Amino acid sequence: MKKTITIFSILSLSLGLKAQKQKTPQDSINVFYNELFSVLEKSYLNRKSVDWKTVESETKDRLKSYDNFEKSLTEIKPFFDKINANHCLIFYNNKKYSGTGKVITKDDFSEQWKKKFDTKPAFEAKMIDEKHGYILMPNMLFFELSPENINKIAQPLYDKIAEIKSNNKPEGWILDLRFNTGGNSTPMLLALYDLLGDNVVWGTLDGNKKMISKIKLNQGKYLDGAKKPAFINPKGELLDNVKVAVITGLFTGSSGEVTTLAFKGRPNTIFIGEKTYGATTANTQYTLPFGSTMAITIGYDSDRNGNYYEQIIPDVFVSKKDNFDNLLLDRNVVEAVKFFDIKS
């Protein structure tokens, strides 16, 4: 799921009270799925191509066999598959329910990548070869979307990058998104504010791929139409014209792809690695009954110029040449340094 563009929380108090008064598991199941169907029929990107009457009828028939609400959520997968909702997600009791995703096998990755992935990589920002800044931006998923909470997450990341900027003055920056499988893009982009500058950084397209919203960064604020924008407190000069190499991989997906798109159209930028996962549709968060949350697809992601990419293809292709034990031997990093060494 990406950082949401608009947050829907229209579950009414009356519905909440009604849910509390349900006497049977089937009552709870009906409340939940009726709300789910209603939301999707109104807002889902591909809603016009779905035969809702048939799909809902088939799903309700299957739901009759359940005597437990949580167990009924196993029907989310076949239901989402029927409506081709391959980027929609349901979260309930710390579990994720989704349709059938793209299959990527372990054979598609290097041993170094798998070894690093198994450590659940965290954010990194450091110097390599004493000349270049290196940022590893992993996935980030959370549901408290207040500006204060986003600042709490983004500010320490930004401060670490700003410290390197101030103390080392790198000649170029490497942004590694190989482990960024998605989540919320807002803190990622705020952390990278100095590299992106005061610009439109990405956008949302409607079903006809016409731009319906633009997301901007300005003086440390993330401007997406919210009355109170998310923010970081910036320090020092911007780096929006320095050289940046963005490294992507097969698992760079969803908000990882949004973060990649934010650098499309930026000057002095190169993309290295493998094509991205291909979850470049825009999700928004919606509150459903019983403490559940849905990420619902409502549009397409675009770069700052309104261009849509089903997958983001790198300028320089590198596959299975990772080396996280020694980044200077990582082929992606080697190609980045070549780019930095080219005199402008």
N, C-alpha and C positions, 0 to 999 in steps of 0.2 A: 504494500500500500504506500502511496505517496503522501507527502504532507498535503492536507486538504486545501482546496481552493475556497470552498465555502463549507461551513460546518452546519449540518442540519441536526437539530435536536427538537423535533416537533412531536415527540411522544408526549401526549398530554397527561395532565394529572389525572383526569378521569379515566384514561386508559390504564394508567398505573394502578389506580384503585381497583378497577375492574379486574386486572390481572391478579391482584392480591386475593380477590374473592373467589377465584376459580376453585371448584371442588374436585375436579377430576383431571388427570394428566391430559386427556383429550381436549378439555377446555383450554388448558395452557398451550397445547400444540396448535389449536385453532387460532387463538389470539396471536401467537407469534407468526404463523405462516400467513394469516390474512394481512397482517401489517407488512410482512416481507413482500407479498405479491403486490400490494398497493404501492409501496415505494418504488419497486422495480417498474411497474406499469407507467408510473409518472415520470421517472427520472433516468432510467437505464438507457445508455447510449443507443443500443440496438433494439429498443422496445418495439419499434414499428415492424420489425421483421419476425416477431414472435406471435404464434397462435396461442394467445394467453388462455383462452377458454379451454382448449385441449390440454395444454401443459398443466394448468392448475387442476383440472379435473383428474388427470392421471396422478399427479402428486398427492392430492387429497385422498385418493383411493389407497395409495401406498401408506399414507400416514395413519390410516385406520387400524393398522396392525400394531401400533406402538402403544405401550402402557407407561412410557417414561419420556418426559420432554427432552432431556439431554440425548437420549438414544435416538430420538426422532431427527436429530440434526445430521445423522448419517445420510438423510435424504437430500441434504444440500448439494452433495457432489453430483448425483444424477440430474437433479433439477438444474443446477448451473450449467451442466454439460448440454442439456436440451436447449437452453436459451443462449448458448455460446458465451456465457459470462466467465471467460477464462482469466479475468483479472479482478473479479469480485471476490470478496472474502467475508466470512463471518467469524467473529471472535467471541467465545463464551467460556467462562471458567478457565482462562489461560490456554484454551485450545483454539486451533484455527481450522475452519471448515471451508473448503474451496472446491472448484471444479478440477478437471484433469488438466494439469499444466504440461508445458513442453518437457519432454524427457531428455535430460542430459546425463550421460553415464560418466562414471569415474574415469573411464578410458579417455575421455575428452580432455583430461587435465594432467599436468605434469606431477611427478612425485613431490616436488617442492611446493607446488600449489596446494596439494592435498594435505601435506604436512602442516603448512601454515593455516589452512582452513580449519583443521581439527583443533587448533588452539583458540578458536573463536576470536579472530584478530580484533584488537581495539584500535582506537585512533592513535596515530603516530605523527609527529612532526619533528624533523631533525635535519641536520646537515649531512650530506654525503660528499665525499672527495673534497671537503672544505670549500667548495664553490657553489654547490647547488642545494636548494631546499627540497626536502622530500616530505610529502604529506600522504599518509594512508588514511583514507576516509571510508570507514566500514558502514554497514547498514545501521539504521537507528529506527526503532519502533517504540512508540509510546502513545498514550491516549489523552493525556492532560495537555491540551493545546493552548493554554493561556499564554499571553506574551511573556509573563513572568517565568513560567516554567520553561518555555523555549529559550529565553535568555539564560536561565540557569544551566541549560544543556550546552548552548552554543558559545557562551562567553568564554569559558575555560579553553575551548578549542581555538577560538579566535585569538585569545591572549597568547597561546603557545606559538601560533604562527606569527603574530605580531612581534613576539620576543625574538624569534629567529630573524625576522625582517630587520629589526632594529640593531641587533648585536652582530649579525653576520653579513647582511646585505648580499644575499645570494645573487648570482648572475642569471639564474633561471630556476624555475620551480617545476617539480614533478608531482602531479596529482594522481595517486594510484587508487583506482576504483575497482580493482579486480575482485574484491570481496564485498562490494556494495550491492547487496541483493534487494535493497528497497527499504521501506519504512516511511519516515517523514523527511522530506527534502529541506524544509525551512531551516533547521539548525545547521544542516550541511552548507547551505548557500550563505547563511549569515557568517559561519566560520570562515568561509572563503571570500568574504566581502572585499578585502584589500585587492585580491586578484581579479575580481569581477568589476569593482568600481560602481559608480553611480549610473546604472544602466538598466534598461529592460533586460531581463535575463532568460525568461522563457514565457510561454503563453499556452492558452487552451483554445482548441478549435472545436467547433460544433460538428454534428454529423456530416455536414457538407465540407468539412475541413476549412471553414472560414473562422478567423480569429474572433473569439468572443471575450477574451480577457488577456491582459498583459500583466506580468508580475515584475516589479521593479525593485531594485535596491537603491536607497538614497540616504546618505549620511548615517549608515548603519541600520536603517529601518528596512523591513521587508514589507513592501506595499502590495497587497493583494485584494484591496477593497475593504478590508476589515476596519472597523471604527478605531480600534486600538491595535496598531501593528506590532508584530514581533520585532525584536531589535537586539543589537549588541552595541556596546560603547566602543567606537573605533578609536584607534591611536595611530598617529603619524601619517605618513604619506600613503597614497594609494599606489598599487602595483599593477594597474589595469593595462599597462603597455609592456610590462616585462615579458620575457618568453616563458611560456607554460607548455609542458608536455602532459597530456591527459592519457593515462593508461587504462584501457578497458579490457574486459574478458567476457567469456560466455555467460558468466553469472552476474554481470553488471546489469541489473534490471530495475524496472519500476522507478522509484525515486533516485536510484543510482543512475538511471538513464536521464532523468530530469537534470541531475547534477552535471552529467556529460553535456546535455543540450545547452546548459547555461553558458558553456564555453564556445559553442558554435557561433560563428560570427565575430568572435573576439579576435583582435589583431594579435600577431605573434604567438599563435597557438597551433599545436600539432596534436593529432590523435594517433596513438600507437597501441598495438596489441591485437585483439580479436574483436569481431563484431559482437554487439551486445545481445542480451537475452531476447528482447523484442516484446516488452510490456510497456509500450509507449502510449498507453491510454491513461487519461486523467481520472483519478479516483477522488471521491469526497467521502467524508465520514458521516454516518447516520446512526442515531441511537435507536435500537430496537428493544422490545420488551425483555424483562427479566435480566437486565444488566448486560445484554449482548450489544455488540457493535458491528456494523457492516461498513466495509469499504465498497462503495458502488461506483461503477464506471459511468462517467457522465460526458466524456469528451475525449479528444486526442491531445497529446502533448506536442508542443512545437518549440522550435528555437526562437530567439528574440526577433527574428524576421518573419515568423509565421510559417516556417518550413516544417513539414511533418516527415518523420523517418520511421519506417516500420522497425528497422534496426539501425543502429549507428555503426557505420563501417569506418574503420580506422584509415588514416592516411598511409601508415606504415604497418604492414601485417607482420605480427610476431606470434607464434604459437608454441606452447610447451617449452619455452626457453626461460622459465622463471628461475630465480635464485634469491630466495629471501634470507639465506644464510650470509650471503655476500652480495648486496645489491649492485655493486660495481661490476659483477659478473652476470647480472640479469640482463638478458638481451633487450628487453624493453627499455631499461635504464640506459644501456649503451646507446640505443637509437636516440633517446632523449638528449643525451650529452652531445651526440653528433649534431643535433638540431641547435643546441645552445652554442656550439662552436662555430656555426655558420655566421659570418659577419654580415650584419644587416646593411 
